Amino acid sequence: MTDKTKIPSNRFLFAALLTLLTLTVLITGVIIGLLLRGPSSESGDEHAHAGEVETESAEPLTYTCSMHPSVRLPDPEAKCPICFMDLIPIDDDGESGEEGEAVLSMSEAAMRLADIHVTPVKREATQMEVRMVGSVDYDETRLATISVYVPARLDRLYVDYTGIPVRKGDHLVSVYSPELLSAEAELLANLDAMKRLGETASDTTRRIAEALIDASREKLRLWGLTADQISRIEQTRETSDHITIFSPIGGVVTQKHKVEGEYVKAGEGIYSVADLSHLWIRLDAYESDLHWIRYGQEVEFTTEAYPGEIFHGKIAFIDPLVSEATRTVKLRVNVDNTDGRLKPGMFVRATVRPIIAGAGEVVAEDLAGLLICPMHPEIVKDGQAPCDICGMDLVPAEEMGYVVQANDGPPPLIIPASAPMITGKRAIVYVKLPDREKPTFEGRSIVLGPRAGDYYIVREDAPGGANLDEGDLVVVSGNFKIDSALQIQAATSMMNPPAAEDVATTTEVKIERLDVPGPFLAAIEPVYADYLDVQTSLAGDELAGFQQAAMKMQDSVKSIEGGDLGREAQVAWDDLADRLLTNQQHIDHIGDIEDARKLFEVYSKAMIELSQRFGYDGGDTIVEAYCPMAFDFKGASWLQLEGKINNPYFGASMLRCGEITRDIEPADESPASQPAEPEADTESAAVNDVCPVMGNPVDPDTPMATWRGHKIGFCCAGCDGPWEEKTEQEKDAFLARYVPDLGSSEESGDE
C-alpha cells in the first residue's frame, strides 16, 4: 500500500519542476526582447530612415559595362550602347585622376590588401652578372708531339701506355736507324781528318775541316741527338746505331701512336704530350651578352668535382665569329693548374661581373694608366715593356675595349627589374606621389637602358627618358594590379597609351606639293582607278580580284613616262613607281589574303604620298581613311571612294572600322590636300550626348544619322557603319533613353 502512493507523488513533482522551468525561459525571452527593441518605435524608425539615407548617399553615381569598361554612364537603367548588356556600378574605392590620366588613388587598407610595395630610385654604378657554361681543355701552346727525324725502327718504348706523367728530359723511346749510324761515322771521320792535318796545314785547309766537323754535328742535332749525346760520340770515338729520344716538355702522355717494333718515317708521331700546369677554359657566351664581355676580364667558375669551390681565370681570347647554329661566341680563359686539380673535359659554370656606369659602359678603374698584353691578359704593367711570355709590346687597356674612368657626370639612374612594365617599345613605371592624403600612384613612361643584374638602367639622355628622379618611389610589387584598375576605368595604362604616344595618328609629315604638267596628271589617273579596284577587292575579301587589280595597276605604272617632269618631280615619281611595283613578279603566287593586305599597305603608303606630291585629277572624290586596329593595333591608312568606310585590312569581319582623315577632291575643283568638310546636319543638334557605339562624348562636327525622326550623333566618323548594322530593337532601346515618348515619334519615319 505504501508503494502505490509513492509512485504518483514522484510524477507530480517532476511535472511541476518542468512547468516552472518553461515559465522561467519564457519570461527571460520577453525581457531580452524588450531590451533589444529599444526605448521606442519612433526612434527605431529614425535609425532606419538614417540608414536609408546613408545607403542612398553611398550609391555609386557612375555605371559601366563589364565587357566595355570605356562606357561610363550615370543612368543605372541604361544599357551598354555597344553590346546592350546591363551596366554595373563602378567601385570608387580607388579614384582615378582626370579622364585619361594614369593616376590612381586608394586607401591604406586597399594598398595593403593589394600587396603594393615601393622602393626609391637610386643613382649608383651597378654590377652586372653574365653567366656562361663551358669545359676545361688543353692549353694548345703547351702541347708537343714526340717524333723521329730519320726513318727508324722502334726498338724500345719506355712509356708504353697513355696517362703517364713525364718530366722534361725523360727518355721516351730508343730507335734503330742505319742513316744515323752513317752520320755518326761521318762526324768521326771529319774529326780524324782534322787531327791528321798537323801544324803544316794552311789556314784555309783548317777552316774547311772545321766547317765539315760543324756540319756533321749540326746534322746529328737536327736528327734529334742532344748536345750531350754528340759530345759522348766524340769522346768515346764509338758509333751507335740506336738513339734515345727525350721529352722536350713536362706533362702527361695523352696519346700513344705506335708500338714497339714498328718502322716509322721521318716526322711520324710516336707520342703526344700535354703540359697540364696551365689549361684553357672554353666558354659559350650568348650573342646578347657580348656587350659586357672584354678581353682580360676576371672570370669565376665552378666545377662538378669541387662543389662550392671557386676558381679564377682571365679572358684571353674572344672568337670574332658567331656560331649560326647556337648564336653563341667562344671565349677562352687562361687558368693556372699547378696543383693539377682541373682535368681536361670537366664541365664548368662561369660568371663575369662587369661594372656598368653611364649609358652602359664597362668600367675597369683598376686598369687606369696600365698596359696589358694582347696575347696574355695576366701580364699587366705600368710601363712600356715587352710581354714576359711572348715578347709582344704591351698596349693601353683602353685599346682592349675598357672605359678606365667613368664619365664626369653622375652615376646612372637605376630601378629594380620588377618595377617597369614592358610592352613592345614602351616601358611604364608607377610612382607613388608624395604629400597626398591617400596613397596615389602615377604611371610614367620611361626609356630603359641595359639590364644589369637585378636592376635596369634608365636612359635619361633618350627622348622621353627623363621622367624619373633620384628618390622617387617606384612600385616594385603590385604594379600589375594598379595597371588593371586603370584599364577598367579606361584611363591611360600599359595597354592604353596616351594619344601623344601614338605616332601613327599624331605625327603628320609635311610633304611639299610639286608642280607637274597636266598630261602627267592625266597619265596617273588610271593608277588611282586600278588602286581603288585593289582596295575594293580586299574590302570584299577577294584574293583573286586583288591579284588581277594589282597586276593591272602595275601595268599602268610601267606605262607612264615622266620625261617632261622637273628633276625633283622625276626623282619623287621614280621612288613612288618603285614602291608601287613591289613584288611585281610574284603577285599571282600570293596564296594568303593576309599577305596581300601587308603588300597593300606598301601600295597605300605610296598612293597617299602620290596624292600629296602630285594631286588627283579623277572624276570622283576620294578620301584617305585610317584604321587604328590594323596589324595588331599598329594602325594603317588607305585611299577609297567617298562614302562609308570599306576597310581593306579586315574585310567583312570589321568592314566599317576606321575613320576618314582627309578628302582628296579632283584637281579642277579644289586642292588635293583640302581638309574634309564636315557633313553634319546643321538644321538640328543630336538628341544624344553619348556615342551609341563607343560610349564616348558626341563630337558635334561628326556627320549624324537619323532614326525615328531624331538626329543621332557619334564620337567619330567611323561609328556610323556599326550603328547601321544594329537591329531596330537595339536602335529603339538606345533612342528611348533620350526620347520618353518614342511611340509617337516612330511615325516620323526611318533613317
QUINOR-V825558 format. One record per backbone hydrogen bond with DSSP energy under -0.5 kcal/mol. NH is the residue of the N-H (numbers start at 0). CO is the residue of the C=O. E is the energy in kcal/mol with one decimal. If there is no record, write none. Layout:
nh=NH co=CO e=E
nh=NH co=CO e=E
This chain:
nh=4 co=0 e=-1.0
nh=5 co=1 e=-0.9
nh=6 co=2 e=-1.4
nh=7 co=3 e=-0.8
nh=8 co=4 e=-0.9
nh=9 co=5 e=-1.6
nh=10 co=6 e=-1.5
nh=11 co=7 e=-1.9
nh=12 co=8 e=-1.8
nh=13 co=9 e=-1.9
nh=14 co=10 e=-2.1
nh=15 co=11 e=-2.1
nh=16 co=12 e=-2.0
nh=17 co=13 e=-2.0
nh=18 co=14 e=-2.1
nh=19 co=15 e=-2.1
nh=20 co=16 e=-1.9
nh=21 co=17 e=-1.9
nh=22 co=18 e=-2.1
nh=23 co=19 e=-1.8
nh=24 co=20 e=-1.8
nh=25 co=21 e=-1.9
nh=26 co=22 e=-2.3
nh=27 co=23 e=-2.2
nh=28 co=24 e=-2.1
nh=29 co=25 e=-2.0
nh=30 co=26 e=-2.1
nh=31 co=27 e=-2.2
nh=32 co=28 e=-2.1
nh=33 co=29 e=-2.2
nh=34 co=30 e=-2.1
nh=35 co=31 e=-2.2
nh=36 co=32 e=-1.8
nh=37 co=33 e=-1.0
nh=43 co=39 e=-1.3
nh=44 co=40 e=-2.1
nh=45 co=41 e=-1.9
nh=46 co=42 e=-2.2
nh=47 co=43 e=-2.5
nh=48 co=44 e=-2.7
nh=49 co=45 e=-2.8
nh=50 co=46 e=-2.5
nh=51 co=47 e=-2.0
nh=52 co=48 e=-2.4
nh=53 co=49 e=-2.6
nh=54 co=50 e=-2.4
nh=55 co=51 e=-2.6
nh=56 co=52 e=-2.6
nh=57 co=53 e=-1.4
nh=58 co=54 e=-0.6
nh=58 co=55 e=-1.0
nh=62 co=72 e=-3.1
nh=63 co=87 e=-2.9
nh=64 co=67 e=-0.8
nh=64 co=70 e=-0.6
nh=70 co=67 e=-2.1
nh=71 co=694 e=-0.5
nh=72 co=62 e=-2.9
nh=75 co=73 e=-0.6
nh=77 co=74 e=-1.2
nh=79 co=84 e=-2.5
nh=83 co=79 e=-2.0
nh=86 co=77 e=-0.9
nh=87 co=63 e=-3.2
nh=89 co=61 e=-2.1
nh=91 co=89 e=-0.7
nh=93 co=90 e=-0.6
nh=94 co=104 e=-1.8
nh=96 co=102 e=-1.4
nh=100 co=97 e=-2.5
nh=102 co=100 e=-1.5
nh=103 co=440 e=-2.6
nh=104 co=94 e=-3.5
nh=105 co=438 e=-2.2
nh=110 co=106 e=-2.1
nh=111 co=107 e=-2.1
nh=112 co=108 e=-2.5
nh=113 co=109 e=-2.2
nh=114 co=111 e=-1.0
nh=115 co=110 e=-1.9
nh=116 co=476 e=-1.8
nh=118 co=473 e=-2.1
nh=120 co=471 e=-2.1
nh=121 co=413 e=-1.7
nh=123 co=121 e=-0.5
nh=123 co=411 e=-1.6
nh=125 co=355 e=-1.4
nh=127 co=125 e=-0.5
nh=127 co=353 e=-2.7
nh=129 co=351 e=-3.0
nh=130 co=128 e=-0.6
nh=131 co=349 e=-2.6
nh=132 co=283 e=-0.7
nh=133 co=347 e=-2.0
nh=134 co=281 e=-1.9
nh=135 co=345 e=-2.1
nh=136 co=279 e=-3.2
nh=138 co=277 e=-0.6
nh=139 co=137 e=-0.8
nh=141 co=138 e=-2.3
nh=142 co=139 e=-0.8
nh=143 co=272 e=-2.6
nh=145 co=270 e=-2.4
nh=146 co=144 e=-0.6
nh=147 co=267 e=-0.9
nh=148 co=222 e=-0.6
nh=151 co=263 e=-2.1
nh=152 co=175 e=-2.3
nh=153 co=261 e=-2.7
nh=154 co=152 e=-1.0
nh=154 co=173 e=-1.5
nh=155 co=173 e=-2.1
nh=157 co=155 e=-0.7
nh=157 co=171 e=-2.1
nh=158 co=171 e=-1.1
nh=159 co=157 e=-0.7
nh=162 co=252 e=-4.0
nh=163 co=160 e=-0.7
nh=165 co=250 e=-3.1
nh=168 co=246 e=-2.7
nh=169 co=166 e=-2.1
nh=171 co=244 e=-3.0
nh=172 co=244 e=-1.3
nh=173 co=155 e=-2.9
nh=174 co=242 e=-2.8
nh=175 co=152 e=-2.6
nh=176 co=240 e=-2.3
nh=180 co=176 e=-1.5
nh=181 co=177 e=-1.9
nh=182 co=178 e=-2.0
nh=183 co=179 e=-2.1
nh=184 co=180 e=-2.1
nh=185 co=181 e=-2.1
nh=186 co=182 e=-1.7
nh=187 co=183 e=-2.1
nh=188 co=184 e=-2.3
nh=189 co=185 e=-2.1
nh=190 co=186 e=-1.9
nh=191 co=187 e=-2.3
nh=192 co=188 e=-2.3
nh=193 co=189 e=-1.9
nh=194 co=190 e=-1.9
nh=195 co=191 e=-1.8
nh=196 co=192 e=-0.8
nh=197 co=193 e=-0.5
nh=200 co=197 e=-0.7
nh=205 co=201 e=-2.0
nh=206 co=202 e=-2.4
nh=207 co=203 e=-2.0
nh=208 co=204 e=-2.2
nh=209 co=205 e=-2.6
nh=210 co=206 e=-2.1
nh=211 co=207 e=-1.9
nh=212 co=208 e=-1.9
nh=213 co=209 e=-2.4
nh=214 co=210 e=-2.2
nh=215 co=211 e=-1.9
nh=216 co=212 e=-2.2
nh=217 co=213 e=-2.5
nh=218 co=214 e=-2.1
nh=219 co=215 e=-1.9
nh=220 co=216 e=-2.3
nh=221 co=217 e=-2.6
nh=222 co=218 e=-1.3
nh=223 co=220 e=-1.6
nh=224 co=219 e=-2.3
nh=229 co=225 e=-2.1
nh=230 co=226 e=-2.3
nh=231 co=227 e=-2.1
nh=232 co=228 e=-1.6
nh=233 co=229 e=-1.8
nh=234 co=230 e=-2.0
nh=235 co=231 e=-2.8
nh=236 co=232 e=-1.6
nh=237 co=232 e=-0.5
nh=242 co=174 e=-2.4
nh=244 co=172 e=-3.1
nh=246 co=169 e=-2.7
nh=250 co=165 e=-2.8
nh=251 co=273 e=-2.7
nh=252 co=163 e=-2.3
nh=253 co=251 e=-0.8
nh=253 co=271 e=-2.4
nh=254 co=271 e=-1.4
nh=256 co=254 e=-0.5
nh=256 co=269 e=-2.7
nh=257 co=269 e=-0.9
nh=260 co=153 e=-4.0
nh=261 co=258 e=-1.6
nh=263 co=151 e=-2.8
nh=266 co=147 e=-3.7
nh=267 co=264 e=-1.8
nh=269 co=145 e=-4.0
nh=270 co=145 e=-1.3
nh=271 co=254 e=-2.1
nh=272 co=143 e=-3.1
nh=273 co=251 e=-2.5
nh=274 co=141 e=-2.7
nh=275 co=273 e=-0.8
nh=277 co=274 e=-0.6
nh=278 co=334 e=-2.4
nh=279 co=136 e=-2.3
nh=280 co=332 e=-2.3
nh=281 co=134 e=-2.5
nh=281 co=279 e=-0.6
nh=282 co=280 e=-0.6
nh=282 co=330 e=-2.2
nh=283 co=132 e=-2.4
nh=284 co=282 e=-0.6
nh=284 co=328 e=-2.7
nh=286 co=326 e=-1.7
nh=288 co=285 e=-1.6
nh=289 co=286 e=-1.1
nh=291 co=288 e=-1.7
nh=292 co=289 e=-1.1
nh=294 co=399 e=-0.7
nh=295 co=314 e=-2.6
nh=296 co=293 e=-1.5
nh=298 co=312 e=-2.9
nh=299 co=350 e=-2.4
nh=300 co=310 e=-2.1
nh=301 co=348 e=-2.1
nh=303 co=346 e=-0.8
nh=306 co=303 e=-0.5
nh=308 co=305 e=-1.8
nh=310 co=300 e=-2.9
nh=312 co=298 e=-1.7
nh=313 co=333 e=-1.3
nh=314 co=296 e=-2.0
nh=315 co=331 e=-3.2
nh=316 co=331 e=-1.3
nh=318 co=329 e=-2.8
nh=322 co=327 e=-2.8
nh=326 co=322 e=-2.2
nh=328 co=284 e=-2.7
nh=330 co=282 e=-2.6
nh=331 co=316 e=-2.3
nh=332 co=280 e=-2.1
nh=333 co=313 e=-2.2
nh=334 co=278 e=-2.4
nh=336 co=276 e=-3.5
nh=339 co=336 e=-1.4
nh=344 co=135 e=-3.0
nh=345 co=342 e=-1.9
nh=347 co=133 e=-2.4
nh=348 co=301 e=-2.0
nh=349 co=131 e=-2.6
nh=350 co=299 e=-2.8
nh=351 co=129 e=-2.4
nh=352 co=297 e=-0.5
nh=354 co=362 e=-0.6
nh=355 co=125 e=-3.3
nh=355 co=353 e=-0.5
nh=356 co=360 e=-2.0
nh=359 co=356 e=-1.1
nh=360 co=356 e=-2.3
nh=362 co=354 e=-2.8
nh=362 co=360 e=-0.6
nh=363 co=402 e=-1.7
nh=366 co=363 e=-1.9
nh=367 co=364 e=-1.4
nh=369 co=366 e=-2.1
nh=370 co=380 e=-3.5
nh=371 co=394 e=-3.2
nh=372 co=375 e=-0.6
nh=372 co=378 e=-1.6
nh=378 co=375 e=-2.1
nh=379 co=377 e=-0.9
nh=380 co=370 e=-2.1
nh=386 co=391 e=-2.5
nh=390 co=386 e=-1.1
nh=393 co=384 e=-1.0
nh=394 co=371 e=-2.7
nh=396 co=369 e=-1.4
nh=398 co=395 e=-1.1
nh=399 co=396 e=-1.4
nh=400 co=397 e=-1.6
nh=401 co=396 e=-1.2
nh=402 co=361 e=-1.9
nh=403 co=401 e=-0.6
nh=412 co=457 e=-0.5
nh=413 co=121 e=-2.9
nh=414 co=455 e=-2.1
nh=416 co=453 e=-2.6
nh=418 co=415 e=-1.8
nh=419 co=415 e=-0.6
nh=420 co=427 e=-2.9
nh=421 co=419 e=-0.6
nh=422 co=425 e=-2.4
nh=425 co=422 e=-2.0
nh=426 co=445 e=-0.6
nh=427 co=420 e=-2.3
nh=428 co=443 e=-2.3
nh=430 co=428 e=-0.5
nh=430 co=441 e=-3.0
nh=431 co=472 e=-2.9
nh=432 co=430 e=-0.6
nh=432 co=439 e=-2.7
nh=438 co=105 e=-0.6
nh=440 co=103 e=-3.1
nh=441 co=430 e=-2.6
nh=442 co=101 e=-3.0
nh=443 co=428 e=-2.9
nh=445 co=426 e=-2.4
nh=447 co=445 e=-0.6
nh=448 co=456 e=-4.3
nh=451 co=454 e=-2.9
nh=452 co=450 e=-0.6
nh=454 co=451 e=-1.4
nh=455 co=414 e=-2.8
nh=456 co=449 e=-2.0
nh=457 co=412 e=-3.1
nh=458 co=446 e=-2.8
nh=459 co=457 e=-1.2
nh=461 co=458 e=-0.5
nh=464 co=461 e=-2.2
nh=466 co=464 e=-1.3
nh=470 co=120 e=-2.1
nh=471 co=468 e=-2.1
nh=472 co=431 e=-0.6
nh=473 co=118 e=-2.4
nh=473 co=471 e=-0.8
nh=474 co=429 e=-2.9
nh=475 co=116 e=-2.6
nh=476 co=116 e=-1.4
nh=481 co=477 e=-1.7
nh=482 co=478 e=-2.3
nh=483 co=479 e=-2.2
nh=484 co=480 e=-2.0
nh=485 co=481 e=-1.9
nh=486 co=482 e=-2.2
nh=487 co=483 e=-2.2
nh=488 co=484 e=-1.3
nh=489 co=486 e=-1.6
nh=490 co=485 e=-2.7
nh=491 co=99 e=-0.6
nh=492 co=495 e=-1.7
nh=500 co=497 e=-2.0
nh=501 co=498 e=-1.4
nh=502 co=500 e=-1.5
nh=504 co=501 e=-1.1
nh=505 co=501 e=-1.7
nh=506 co=502 e=-1.9
nh=507 co=505 e=-0.7
nh=508 co=506 e=-0.5
nh=509 co=507 e=-0.5
nh=510 co=508 e=-0.7
nh=511 co=509 e=-0.5
nh=513 co=612 e=-2.9
nh=515 co=513 e=-0.5
nh=519 co=516 e=-0.7
nh=520 co=516 e=-1.4
nh=521 co=517 e=-2.2
nh=522 co=518 e=-1.8
nh=523 co=519 e=-1.7
nh=524 co=520 e=-0.6
nh=527 co=523 e=-1.5
nh=528 co=524 e=-2.0
nh=529 co=525 e=-2.8
nh=530 co=526 e=-2.4
nh=531 co=527 e=-2.4
nh=532 co=528 e=-1.4
nh=533 co=529 e=-1.8
nh=534 co=530 e=-2.5
nh=535 co=531 e=-2.4
nh=536 co=532 e=-2.1
nh=537 co=533 e=-2.0
nh=538 co=534 e=-2.2
nh=539 co=535 e=-1.4
nh=540 co=537 e=-1.6
nh=541 co=536 e=-3.0
nh=542 co=540 e=-0.8
nh=545 co=541 e=-1.8
nh=546 co=542 e=-2.3
nh=547 co=543 e=-2.2
nh=548 co=544 e=-2.5
nh=549 co=545 e=-2.9
nh=550 co=546 e=-2.1
nh=551 co=547 e=-1.8
nh=552 co=548 e=-2.4
nh=553 co=549 e=-2.2
nh=554 co=550 e=-1.9
nh=555 co=551 e=-1.9
nh=556 co=552 e=-2.0
nh=557 co=553 e=-2.3
nh=558 co=554 e=-1.1
nh=559 co=556 e=-1.4
nh=561 co=559 e=-0.5
nh=564 co=561 e=-1.5
nh=569 co=565 e=-2.8
nh=570 co=566 e=-2.2
nh=571 co=567 e=-2.1
nh=572 co=568 e=-2.6
nh=573 co=569 e=-2.6
nh=574 co=570 e=-1.9
nh=575 co=571 e=-2.2
nh=576 co=572 e=-3.0
nh=577 co=573 e=-2.1
nh=578 co=574 e=-1.8
nh=579 co=575 e=-2.2
nh=580 co=576 e=-1.3
nh=581 co=578 e=-1.2
nh=583 co=580 e=-1.4
nh=585 co=582 e=-1.3
nh=586 co=582 e=-0.5
nh=588 co=585 e=-1.3
nh=589 co=586 e=-1.4
nh=595 co=591 e=-1.6
nh=596 co=592 e=-2.0
nh=597 co=593 e=-1.7
nh=598 co=594 e=-2.0
nh=599 co=595 e=-2.3
nh=600 co=596 e=-1.6
nh=601 co=597 e=-1.0
nh=602 co=598 e=-1.8
nh=603 co=599 e=-2.9
nh=604 co=600 e=-2.3
nh=605 co=601 e=-1.7
nh=606 co=602 e=-2.6
nh=607 co=603 e=-2.7
nh=608 co=604 e=-1.9
nh=609 co=605 e=-2.2
nh=610 co=606 e=-2.3
nh=611 co=607 e=-1.5
nh=612 co=608 e=-2.8
nh=613 co=609 e=-2.6
nh=614 co=609 e=-0.8
nh=614 co=610 e=-0.5
nh=621 co=663 e=-2.3
nh=622 co=639 e=-3.3
nh=623 co=661 e=-3.3
nh=624 co=637 e=-2.8
nh=625 co=658 e=-2.4
nh=626 co=635 e=-2.6
nh=629 co=626 e=-0.9
nh=632 co=628 e=-1.4
nh=633 co=629 e=-1.1
nh=633 co=630 e=-0.8
nh=634 co=629 e=-2.5
nh=635 co=626 e=-1.7
nh=637 co=624 e=-1.9
nh=639 co=622 e=-2.1
nh=641 co=620 e=-1.9
nh=646 co=654 e=-2.7
nh=647 co=645 e=-0.5
nh=650 co=646 e=-1.7
nh=652 co=649 e=-1.2
nh=653 co=650 e=-0.9
nh=654 co=651 e=-0.7
nh=656 co=653 e=-1.5
nh=658 co=625 e=-2.0
nh=660 co=623 e=-2.9
nh=661 co=623 e=-1.5
nh=662 co=673 e=-0.7
nh=663 co=621 e=-3.6
nh=664 co=662 e=-0.5
nh=664 co=670 e=-0.6
nh=666 co=615 e=-2.0
nh=668 co=665 e=-2.0
nh=669 co=665 e=-2.0
nh=673 co=670 e=-1.6
nh=681 co=679 e=-0.7
nh=686 co=710 e=-2.8
nh=690 co=695 e=-3.4
nh=691 co=712 e=-0.6
nh=694 co=690 e=-1.3
nh=697 co=688 e=-1.8
nh=698 co=713 e=-2.3
nh=699 co=697 e=-0.7
nh=701 co=698 e=-1.8
nh=704 co=711 e=-2.3
nh=706 co=709 e=-2.8
nh=707 co=748 e=-0.5
nh=709 co=706 e=-1.7
nh=711 co=704 e=-3.5
nh=712 co=710 e=-0.5
nh=718 co=715 e=-1.5
nh=719 co=716 e=-0.9
nh=721 co=717 e=-0.6
nh=722 co=718 e=-1.7
nh=723 co=719 e=-1.9
nh=724 co=720 e=-1.3
nh=725 co=722 e=-1.2
nh=730 co=726 e=-2.2
nh=731 co=727 e=-2.8
nh=732 co=728 e=-2.4
nh=733 co=729 e=-1.9
nh=734 co=730 e=-2.6
nh=735 co=731 e=-2.2
nh=736 co=733 e=-1.1
nh=737 co=734 e=-1.5
nh=738 co=734 e=-2.1
nh=739 co=737 e=-0.5
nh=741 co=738 e=-0.7
nh=741 co=739 e=-1.1
nh=743 co=740 e=-0.7
nh=744 co=740 e=-0.7
nh=744 co=741 e=-0.7
nh=745 co=741 e=-0.9
nh=745 co=742 e=-0.6
nh=747 co=744 e=-2.0
nh=748 co=745 e=-1.4
